[in-house]
Amino acid sequence: MLSSKKKKPDSCDTIISVKSEIIGDLHISGGLIIDGRIKGNIIADDETNALVRISETGVVEGEIRVPNIVINGRVAGNVYSSQHIELAKKAIVSGDVNYTMMEMVMGAQVNGNLIHQGAEVSRKGRKSAEPILSKVTLGKESKAD
């Protein structure tokens, strides 16, 4: 499960079945499908391009820090996605969702805050969270100081 190769986010290395419960933290670098229950944190480095999929029957009680996340089950804890997160129709998140890009389907629930995390640096060297201010003078746009 812990390999040095970068995998596509759609790949699956491990499945936690509906009849399984894991107690403790998981450190992953590939794909993880959760149909059962995990009581602990799920962690992956941003460079791994890891993916966690939580199905309708899946439950995570803990923090999730993974680049790519798809939730269609329940999460009790904060979620951190550095690349992409999808909240499907039956997703219930009790905690804050920190994201860069997000898809949220009608029916998904977040009982916490949605917090956008901008990309580190844009092509002009600005942090994306910094607004680019401009002012309009006589119909012409000019950069504000």
DRENVEXTI-444333 format. One record per atom (N, C-alpha, C): residue number from 1; residue in three letters; atom name; x, y, z. Coordinates in pm, whole numbers, plus 50000, padded with zeros to 5 digits. Last residue first. Example, Ala and Ser with C-alpha at 12.3 -4.5 7.8 and 13.67 -1.06 7.14 Angstrom:
BEGIN
> num; residu; atome; px; py; pz
> 2; SER; N; 51285; 49775; 50708 .
> 2; SER; CA; 51367; 49894; 50714 .
> 2; SER; C; 51290; 50003; 50787 .
> 1; ALA; N; 51319; 49431; 50780 .
> 1; ALA; CA; 51230; 49550; 50780 .
> 1; ALA; C; 51320; 49670; 50780 .
This chain:
BEGIN
> num; residu; atome; px; py; pz
> 145; ASP; N; 49727; 55043; 49361 .
> 145; ASP; CA; 49854; 55027; 49432 .
> 145; ASP; C; 49834; 54954; 49562 .
> 144; ALA; N; 49537; 54896; 49100 .
> 144; ALA; CA; 49545; 54975; 49222 .
> 144; ALA; C; 49677; 54946; 49291 .
> 143; LYS; N; 49549; 54916; 48747 .
> 143; LYS; CA; 49583; 54844; 48868 .
> 143; LYS; C; 49592; 54939; 48986 .
> 142; SER; N; 49261; 55035; 48567 .
> 142; SER; CA; 49405; 55042; 48598 .
> 142; SER; C; 49429; 54970; 48729 .
> 141; GLU; N; 49033; 55070; 48306 .
> 141; GLU; CA; 49073; 54995; 48424 .
> 141; GLU; C; 49222; 55009; 48444 .
> 140; LYS; N; 48824; 55333; 48208 .
> 140; LYS; CA; 48946; 55257; 48186 .
> 140; LYS; C; 48987; 55192; 48316 .
> 139; GLY; N; 48606; 55487; 48280 .
> 139; GLY; CA; 48585; 55375; 48190 .
> 139; GLY; C; 48708; 55293; 48159 .
> 138; LEU; N; 48720; 55673; 48459 .
> 138; LEU; CA; 48666; 55716; 48331 .
> 138; LEU; C; 48655; 55601; 48230 .
> 137; THR; N; 48871; 55422; 48625 .
> 137; THR; CA; 48876; 55567; 48611 .
> 137; THR; C; 48831; 55603; 48471 .
> 136; VAL; N; 48849; 55165; 48855 .
> 136; VAL; CA; 48804; 55211; 48725 .
> 136; VAL; C; 48803; 55362; 48725 .
> 135; LYS; N; 49097; 54962; 49003 .
> 135; LYS; CA; 49000; 55070; 49012 .
> 135; LYS; C; 48967; 55116; 48870 .
> 134; SER; N; 49169; 54646; 49157 .
> 134; SER; CA; 49177; 54738; 49044 .
> 134; SER; C; 49075; 54848; 49065 .
> 133; LEU; N; 49344; 54392; 49325 .
> 133; LEU; CA; 49260; 54511; 49332 .
> 133; LEU; C; 49278; 54594; 49205 .
> 132; ILE; N; 49330; 54069; 49371 .
> 132; ILE; CA; 49394; 54161; 49277 .
> 132; ILE; C; 49301; 54281; 49268 .
> 131; PRO; N; 49360; 53927; 49698 .
> 131; PRO; CA; 49280; 53981; 49589 .
> 131; PRO; C; 49364; 54069; 49498 .
> 130; GLU; N; 49519; 53635; 49795 .
> 130; GLU; CA; 49532; 53779; 49788 .
> 130; GLU; C; 49448; 53832; 49673 .
> 129; ALA; N; 49496; 53368; 49749 .
> 129; ALA; CA; 49404; 53424; 49847 .
> 129; ALA; C; 49411; 53577; 49848 .
> 128; SER; N; 49704; 53309; 49583 .
> 128; SER; CA; 49571; 53319; 49523 .
> 128; SER; C; 49469; 53376; 49621 .
> 127; LYS; N; 49988; 53511; 49609 .
> 127; LYS; CA; 49910; 53404; 49669 .
> 127; LYS; C; 49768; 53419; 49617 .
> 126; ARG; N; 50165; 53594; 49313 .
> 126; ARG; CA; 50076; 53631; 49422 .
> 126; ARG; C; 50017; 53505; 49483 .
> 125; GLY; N; 50308; 53516; 49091 .
> 125; GLY; CA; 50378; 53524; 49216 .
> 125; GLY; C; 50293; 53567; 49334 .
> 124; LYS; N; 50168; 53475; 48865 .
> 124; LYS; CA; 50229; 53607; 48878 .
> 124; LYS; C; 50297; 53624; 49013 .
> 123; ARG; N; 50058; 53220; 48890 .
> 123; ARG; CA; 50165; 53239; 48792 .
> 123; ARG; C; 50232; 53376; 48801 .
> 122; SER; N; 50020; 53181; 49253 .
> 122; SER; CA; 49972; 53187; 49115 .
> 122; SER; C; 50087; 53216; 49020 .
> 121; VAL; N; 50083; 52960; 49513 .
> 121; VAL; CA; 50130; 53077; 49440 .
> 121; VAL; C; 50077; 53071; 49298 .
> 120; GLU; N; 49897; 52773; 49650 .
> 120; GLU; CA; 50007; 52845; 49714 .
> 120; GLU; C; 50048; 52972; 49640 .
> 119; ALA; N; 49542; 52801; 49613 .
> 119; ALA; CA; 49670; 52745; 49571 .
> 119; ALA; C; 49781; 52832; 49627 .
> 118; GLY; N; 49329; 52838; 49906 .
> 118; GLY; CA; 49379; 52876; 49774 .
> 118; GLY; C; 49509; 52806; 49742 .
> 117; GLN; N; 49084; 52670; 50055 .
> 117; GLN; CA; 49229; 52684; 50067 .
> 117; GLN; C; 49281; 52716; 49928 .
> 116; HIS; N; 48775; 52746; 50199 .
> 116; HIS; CA; 48853; 52735; 50075 .
> 116; HIS; C; 49000; 52760; 50103 .
> 115; ILE; N; 48576; 52577; 50411 .
> 115; ILE; CA; 48690; 52669; 50412 .
> 115; ILE; C; 48773; 52647; 50287 .
> 114; LEU; N; 48274; 52543; 50554 .
> 114; LEU; CA; 48342; 52517; 50427 .
> 114; LEU; C; 48452; 52622; 50417 .
> 113; ASN; N; 48205; 52424; 50887 .
> 113; ASN; CA; 48239; 52530; 50794 .
> 113; ASN; C; 48298; 52474; 50665 .
> 112; GLY; N; 47930; 52207; 50971 .
> 112; GLY; CA; 48057; 52271; 51003 .
> 112; GLY; C; 48082; 52379; 50898 .
> 111; ASN; N; 47788; 51979; 50848 .
> 111; ASN; CA; 47757; 52041; 50976 .
> 111; ASN; C; 47888; 52097; 51031 .
> 110; VAL; N; 47683; 51928; 50535 .
> 110; VAL; CA; 47804; 51965; 50608 .
> 110; VAL; C; 47760; 52038; 50733 .
> 109; GLN; N; 47535; 51691; 50319 .
> 109; GLN; CA; 47524; 51776; 50438 .
> 109; GLN; C; 47661; 51803; 50497 .
> 108; ALA; N; 47382; 51642; 49998 .
> 108; ALA; CA; 47499; 51632; 50086 .
> 108; ALA; C; 47484; 51731; 50202 .
> 107; GLY; N; 47172; 51730; 49845 .
> 107; GLY; CA; 47146; 51624; 49942 .
> 107; GLY; C; 47261; 51605; 50039 .
> 106; MET; N; 47340; 51794; 49548 .
> 106; MET; CA; 47222; 51824; 49628 .
> 106; MET; C; 47190; 51704; 49717 .
> 105; VAL; N; 47696; 51767; 49574 .
> 105; VAL; CA; 47571; 51728; 49512 .
> 105; VAL; C; 47455; 51762; 49606 .
> 104; MET; N; 47979; 51946; 49523 .
> 104; MET; CA; 47882; 51911; 49626 .
> 104; MET; C; 47748; 51888; 49560 .
> 103; GLU; N; 48320; 51957; 49470 .
> 103; GLU; CA; 48190; 51930; 49408 .
> 103; GLU; C; 48098; 51888; 49521 .
> 102; MET; N; 48602; 52172; 49499 .
> 102; MET; CA; 48498; 52090; 49560 .
> 102; MET; C; 48378; 52076; 49469 .
> 101; MET; N; 48944; 52243; 49552 .
> 101; MET; CA; 48834; 52230; 49455 .
> 101; MET; C; 48731; 52135; 49514 .
> 100; THR; N; 49040; 52277; 49816 .
> 100; THR; CA; 49092; 52360; 49708 .
> 100; THR; C; 48989; 52362; 49595 .
> 99; TYR; N; 48911; 52278; 50156 .
> 99; TYR; CA; 48921; 52229; 50020 .
> 99; TYR; C; 48991; 52328; 49928 .
> 98; ASN; N; 48792; 52160; 50455 .
> 98; ASN; CA; 48895; 52248; 50399 .
> 98; ASN; C; 48926; 52195; 50259 .
> 97; VAL; N; 48517; 52141; 50645 .
> 97; VAL; CA; 48569; 52089; 50519 .
> 97; VAL; C; 48663; 52194; 50461 .
> 96; ASP; N; 48456; 52062; 50990 .
> 96; ASP; CA; 48492; 52158; 50886 .
> 96; ASP; C; 48547; 52086; 50763 .
> 95; GLY; N; 48186; 51838; 51080 .
> 95; GLY; CA; 48317; 51898; 51099 .
> 95; GLY; C; 48343; 51994; 50985 .
> 94; SER; N; 48027; 51596; 50978 .
> 94; SER; CA; 48013; 51672; 51103 .
> 94; SER; C; 48152; 51724; 51138 .
> 93; VAL; N; 47891; 51523; 50675 .
> 93; VAL; CA; 48017; 51559; 50739 .
> 93; VAL; C; 47986; 51645; 50861 .
> 92; ILE; N; 47741; 51297; 50483 .
> 92; ILE; CA; 47714; 51374; 50604 .
> 92; ILE; C; 47847; 51397; 50672 .
> 91; ALA; N; 47630; 51211; 50158 .
> 91; ALA; CA; 47740; 51252; 50245 .
> 91; ALA; C; 47689; 51332; 50365 .
> 90; LYS; N; 47457; 51131; 49962 .
> 90; LYS; CA; 47430; 51084; 50098 .
> 90; LYS; C; 47542; 51119; 50196 .
> 89; LYS; N; 47557; 51257; 49723 .
> 89; LYS; CA; 47419; 51277; 49769 .
> 89; LYS; C; 47396; 51240; 49915 .
> 88; ALA; N; 47903; 51356; 49783 .
> 88; ALA; CA; 47794; 51292; 49708 .
> 88; ALA; C; 47661; 51308; 49783 .
> 87; LEU; N; 48146; 51572; 49755 .
> 87; LEU; CA; 48047; 51536; 49856 .
> 87; LEU; C; 47924; 51487; 49780 .
> 86; GLU; N; 48477; 51555; 49667 .
> 86; GLU; CA; 48340; 51540; 49617 .
> 86; GLU; C; 48252; 51496; 49731 .
> 85; ILE; N; 48774; 51740; 49634 .
> 85; ILE; CA; 48681; 51668; 49721 .
> 85; ILE; C; 48544; 51668; 49656 .
> 84; HIS; N; 49113; 51772; 49542 .
> 84; HIS; CA; 48973; 51765; 49500 .
> 84; HIS; C; 48891; 51687; 49602 .
> 83; GLN; N; 49361; 51872; 49688 .
> 83; GLN; CA; 49336; 51871; 49545 .
> 83; GLN; C; 49187; 51877; 49512 .
> 82; SER; N; 49371; 51871; 49962 .
> 82; SER; CA; 49459; 51967; 49894 .
> 82; SER; C; 49436; 51970; 49744 .
> 81; SER; N; 49138; 51851; 50210 .
> 81; SER; CA; 49168; 51802; 50075 .
> 81; SER; C; 49250; 51907; 50002 .
> 80; TYR; N; 49040; 51761; 50522 .
> 80; TYR; CA; 49136; 51848; 50454 .
> 80; TYR; C; 49171; 51784; 50320 .
> 79; VAL; N; 48786; 51761; 50764 .
> 79; VAL; CA; 48834; 51704; 50639 .
> 79; VAL; C; 48923; 51806; 50570 .
> 78; ASN; N; 48712; 51680; 51107 .
> 78; ASN; CA; 48748; 51775; 51002 .
> 78; ASN; C; 48809; 51703; 50883 .
> 77; GLY; N; 48444; 51452; 51195 .
> 77; GLY; CA; 48578; 51508; 51209 .
> 77; GLY; C; 48606; 51604; 51095 .
> 76; ALA; N; 48276; 51205; 51098 .
> 76; ALA; CA; 48269; 51287; 51219 .
> 76; ALA; C; 48412; 51335; 51247 .
> 75; VAL; N; 48116; 51121; 50805 .
> 75; VAL; CA; 48246; 51158; 50863 .
> 75; VAL; C; 48219; 51246; 50984 .
> 74; ARG; N; 47938; 50879; 50614 .
> 74; ARG; CA; 47943; 50973; 50726 .
> 74; ARG; C; 48087; 50995; 50773 .
> 73; GLY; N; 47925; 50868; 50256 .
> 73; GLY; CA; 47887; 50813; 50386 .
> 73; GLY; C; 47897; 50920; 50492 .
> 72; ASN; N; 48040; 50966; 50043 .
> 72; ASN; CA; 47899; 50936; 50025 .
> 72; ASN; C; 47845; 50871; 50151 .
> 71; ILE; N; 48315; 51148; 49936 .
> 71; ILE; CA; 48236; 51107; 50053 .
> 71; ILE; C; 48091; 51086; 50012 .
> 70; VAL; N; 48632; 51138; 49817 .
> 70; VAL; CA; 48493; 51126; 49773 .
> 70; VAL; C; 48415; 51073; 49892 .
> 69; ILE; N; 48933; 51320; 49786 .
> 69; ILE; CA; 48836; 51256; 49875 .
> 69; ILE; C; 48699; 51253; 49808 .
> 68; ASN; N; 49277; 51373; 49759 .
> 68; ASN; CA; 49152; 51350; 49685 .
> 68; ASN; C; 49057; 51269; 49772 .
> 67; PRO; N; 49476; 51417; 49968 .
> 67; PRO; CA; 49460; 51507; 49853 .
> 67; PRO; C; 49325; 51495; 49782 .
> 66; VAL; N; 49379; 51405; 50312 .
> 66; VAL; CA; 49413; 51331; 50191 .
> 66; VAL; C; 49390; 51423; 50071 .
> 65; ARG; N; 49302; 51379; 50612 .
> 65; ARG; CA; 49396; 51470; 50544 .
> 65; ARG; C; 49452; 51396; 50424 .
> 64; ILE; N; 49042; 51356; 50836 .
> 64; ILE; CA; 49090; 51305; 50708 .
> 64; ILE; C; 49176; 51413; 50644 .
> 63; GLU; N; 48985; 51265; 51178 .
> 63; GLU; CA; 49024; 51365; 51079 .
> 63; GLU; C; 49073; 51296; 50950 .
> 62; GLY; N; 48707; 51059; 51280 .
> 62; GLY; CA; 48842; 51112; 51290 .
> 62; GLY; C; 48867; 51210; 51178 .
> 61; GLU; N; 48534; 50815; 51193 .
> 61; GLU; CA; 48530; 50898; 51314 .
> 61; GLU; C; 48673; 50944; 51338 .
> 60; VAL; N; 48367; 50728; 50908 .
> 60; VAL; CA; 48499; 50764; 50961 .
> 60; VAL; C; 48477; 50856; 51080 .
> 59; VAL; N; 48186; 50481; 50744 .
> 59; VAL; CA; 48186; 50578; 50853 .
> 59; VAL; C; 48330; 50602; 50895 .
> 58; GLY; N; 47996; 50354; 50465 .
> 58; GLY; CA; 48122; 50388; 50530 .
> 58; GLY; C; 48108; 50496; 50635 .
> 57; THR; N; 47775; 50313; 50314 .
> 57; THR; CA; 47783; 50240; 50440 .
> 57; THR; C; 47906; 50276; 50521 .
> 56; GLU; N; 47832; 50471; 50090 .
> 56; GLU; CA; 47710; 50497; 50168 .
> 56; GLU; C; 47716; 50431; 50305 .
> 55; SER; N; 48197; 50504; 50103 .
> 55; SER; CA; 48069; 50466; 50042 .
> 55; SER; C; 47953; 50499; 50135 .
> 54; ILE; N; 48458; 50707; 50053 .
> 54; ILE; CA; 48374; 50658; 50162 .
> 54; ILE; C; 48236; 50631; 50104 .
> 53; ARG; N; 48773; 50697; 49922 .
> 53; ARG; CA; 48631; 50692; 49886 .
> 53; ARG; C; 48554; 50632; 50003 .
> 52; VAL; N; 49068; 50873; 49889 .
> 52; VAL; CA; 48983; 50801; 49983 .
> 52; VAL; C; 48840; 50812; 49933 .
> 51; LEU; N; 49378; 50881; 49724 .
> 51; LEU; CA; 49233; 50896; 49713 .
> 51; LEU; C; 49165; 50813; 49820 .
> 50; ALA; N; 49695; 51052; 49671 .
> 50; ALA; CA; 49609; 50949; 49729 .
> 50; ALA; C; 49461; 50985; 49717 .
> 49; ASN; N; 49914; 51187; 49578 .
> 49; ASN; CA; 49795; 51187; 49494 .
> 49; ASN; C; 49694; 51081; 49541 .
> 48; THR; N; 50148; 51223; 49721 .
> 48; THR; CA; 50109; 51087; 49687 .
> 48; THR; C; 49992; 51081; 49590 .
> 47; GLU; N; 50193; 51483; 49799 .
> 47; GLU; CA; 50267; 51435; 49683 .
> 47; GLU; C; 50221; 51296; 49637 .
> 46; ASP; N; 50055; 51515; 50039 .
> 46; ASP; CA; 50000; 51575; 49917 .
> 46; ASP; C; 50066; 51519; 49792 .
> 45; ASP; N; 50033; 51215; 50236 .
> 45; ASP; CA; 50109; 51331; 50190 .
> 45; ASP; C; 50048; 51382; 50060 .
> 44; ALA; N; 49753; 51125; 50434 .
> 44; ALA; CA; 49837; 51099; 50316 .
> 44; ALA; C; 49910; 51227; 50281 .
> 43; ILE; N; 49552; 50976; 50688 .
> 43; ILE; CA; 49652; 51076; 50651 .
> 43; ILE; C; 49728; 51030; 50526 .
> 42; ILE; N; 49287; 50952; 50899 .
> 42; ILE; CA; 49338; 50902; 50772 .
> 42; ILE; C; 49427; 51011; 50715 .
> 41; ASN; N; 49236; 50869; 51247 .
> 41; ASN; CA; 49264; 50965; 51140 .
> 41; ASN; C; 49315; 50893; 51015 .
> 40; GLY; N; 48964; 50670; 51379 .
> 40; GLY; CA; 49101; 50719; 51377 .
> 40; GLY; C; 49118; 50813; 51259 .
> 39; LYS; N; 48780; 50426; 51315 .
> 39; LYS; CA; 48787; 50516; 51431 .
> 39; LYS; C; 48932; 50559; 51443 .
> 38; ILE; N; 48598; 50331; 51040 .
> 38; ILE; CA; 48732; 50362; 51087 .
> 38; ILE; C; 48720; 50462; 51201 .
> 37; ARG; N; 48391; 50081; 50898 .
> 37; ARG; CA; 48407; 50189; 50995 .
> 37; ARG; C; 48554; 50205; 51031 .
> 36; GLY; N; 48324; 50002; 50555 .
> 36; GLY; CA; 48306; 49975; 50698 .
> 36; GLY; C; 48327; 50100; 50782 .
> 35; ASP; N; 48397; 50090; 50314 .
> 35; ASP; CA; 48258; 50046; 50325 .
> 35; ASP; C; 48223; 50021; 50471 .
> 34; ILE; N; 48629; 50280; 50167 .
> 34; ILE; CA; 48579; 50250; 50300 .
> 34; ILE; C; 48430; 50217; 50291 .
> 33; ILE; N; 48913; 50247; 49975 .
> 33; ILE; CA; 48767; 50248; 49972 .
> 33; ILE; C; 48719; 50202; 50109 .
> 32; LEU; N; 49199; 50411; 49876 .
> 32; LEU; CA; 49134; 50345; 49988 .
> 32; LEU; C; 48984; 50359; 49973 .
> 31; GLY; N; 49501; 50431; 49688 .
> 31; GLY; CA; 49356; 50439; 49695 .
> 31; GLY; C; 49300; 50358; 49809 .
> 30; GLY; N; 49799; 50549; 49838 .
> 30; GLY; CA; 49727; 50506; 49719 .
> 30; GLY; C; 49578; 50526; 49736 .
> 29; SER; N; 49907; 50600; 50077 .
> 29; SER; CA; 49968; 50670; 49964 .
> 29; SER; C; 49900; 50633; 49833 .
> 28; ILE; N; 49822; 50648; 50428 .
> 28; ILE; CA; 49808; 50587; 50296 .
> 28; ILE; C; 49885; 50666; 50191 .
> 27; HIS; N; 49784; 50562; 50752 .
> 27; HIS; CA; 49869; 50644; 50667 .
> 27; HIS; C; 49870; 50576; 50530 .
> 26; LEU; N; 49538; 50563; 50999 .
> 26; LEU; CA; 49584; 50502; 50874 .
> 26; LEU; C; 49667; 50603; 50797 .
> 25; ASP; N; 49501; 50513; 51353 .
> 25; ASP; CA; 49529; 50600; 51239 .
> 25; ASP; C; 49577; 50519; 51119 .
> 24; GLY; N; 49237; 50311; 51499 .
> 24; GLY; CA; 49373; 50361; 51489 .
> 24; GLY; C; 49391; 50443; 51363 .
> 23; ILE; N; 49044; 50047; 51429 .
> 23; ILE; CA; 49065; 50146; 51534 .
> 23; ILE; C; 49212; 50185; 51530 .
> 22; ILE; N; 48818; 49940; 51190 .
> 22; ILE; CA; 48959; 49962; 51221 .
> 22; ILE; C; 48966; 50073; 51325 .
> 21; GLU; N; 48591; 49692; 51109 .
> 21; GLU; CA; 48611; 49814; 51186 .
> 21; GLU; C; 48759; 49823; 51220 .
> 20; SER; N; 48391; 49531; 50855 .
> 20; SER; CA; 48518; 49558; 50922 .
> 20; SER; C; 48515; 49689; 50999 .
> 19; LYS; N; 48180; 49482; 50691 .
> 19; LYS; CA; 48182; 49409; 50818 .
> 19; LYS; C; 48309; 49435; 50898 .
> 18; VAL; N; 48236; 49624; 50460 .
> 18; VAL; CA; 48123; 49669; 50542 .
> 18; VAL; C; 48123; 49600; 50679 .
> 17; SER; N; 48598; 49650; 50424 .
> 17; SER; CA; 48464; 49596; 50395 .
> 17; SER; C; 48361; 49641; 50498 .
> 16; ILE; N; 48816; 49854; 50289 .
> 16; ILE; CA; 48769; 49822; 50424 .
> 16; ILE; C; 48624; 49779; 50407 .
> 15; ILE; N; 49057; 49799; 50047 .
> 15; ILE; CA; 48913; 49810; 50072 .
> 15; ILE; C; 48886; 49769; 50216 .
> 14; THR; N; 49329; 49940; 49869 .
> 14; THR; CA; 49277; 49879; 49991 .
> 14; THR; C; 49128; 49903; 50002 .
> 13; ASP; N; 49386; 50053; 49623 .
> 13; ASP; CA; 49480; 49956; 49677 .
> 13; ASP; C; 49420; 49878; 49793 .
> 12; CYS; N; 49262; 50186; 49332 .
> 12; CYS; CA; 49225; 50138; 49465 .
> 12; CYS; C; 49323; 50032; 49509 .
> 11; SER; N; 49270; 50482; 49127 .
> 11; SER; CA; 49317; 50349; 49162 .
> 11; SER; C; 49277; 50315; 49306 .
> 10; ASP; N; 49203; 50743; 49069 .
> 10; ASP; CA; 49097; 50643; 49060 .
> 10; ASP; C; 49141; 50505; 49106 .
> 9; PRO; N; 49430; 50904; 49074 .
> 9; PRO; CA; 49338; 50910; 49188 .
> 9; PRO; C; 49229; 50804; 49185 .
> 8; LYS; N; 49716; 50716; 48973 .
> 8; LYS; CA; 49599; 50793; 48936 .
> 8; LYS; C; 49503; 50794; 49055 .
> 7; LYS; N; 50014; 50740; 49173 .
> 7; LYS; CA; 49907; 50666; 49108 .
> 7; LYS; C; 49796; 50761; 49068 .
> 6; LYS; N; 50360; 50752; 49194 .
> 6; LYS; CA; 50238; 50832; 49194 .
> 6; LYS; C; 50132; 50756; 49116 .
> 5; LYS; N; 50555; 50525; 49387 .
> 5; LYS; CA; 50502; 50570; 49258 .
> 5; LYS; C; 50375; 50651; 49278 .
> 4; SER; N; 50618; 50424; 49630 .
> 4; SER; CA; 50674; 50554; 49597 .
> 4; SER; C; 50622; 50608; 49465 .
> 3; SER; N; 50358; 50283; 49840 .
> 3; SER; CA; 50454; 50277; 49729 .
> 3; SER; C; 50502; 50416; 49696 .
> 2; LEU; N; 50200; 50127; 50062 .
> 2; LEU; CA; 50285; 50244; 50065 .
> 2; LEU; C; 50390; 50232; 49955 .
> 1; MET; N; 50082; 49881; 50000 .
> 1; MET; CA; 50000; 50000; 50000 .
> 1; MET; C; 50086; 50125; 50000 .
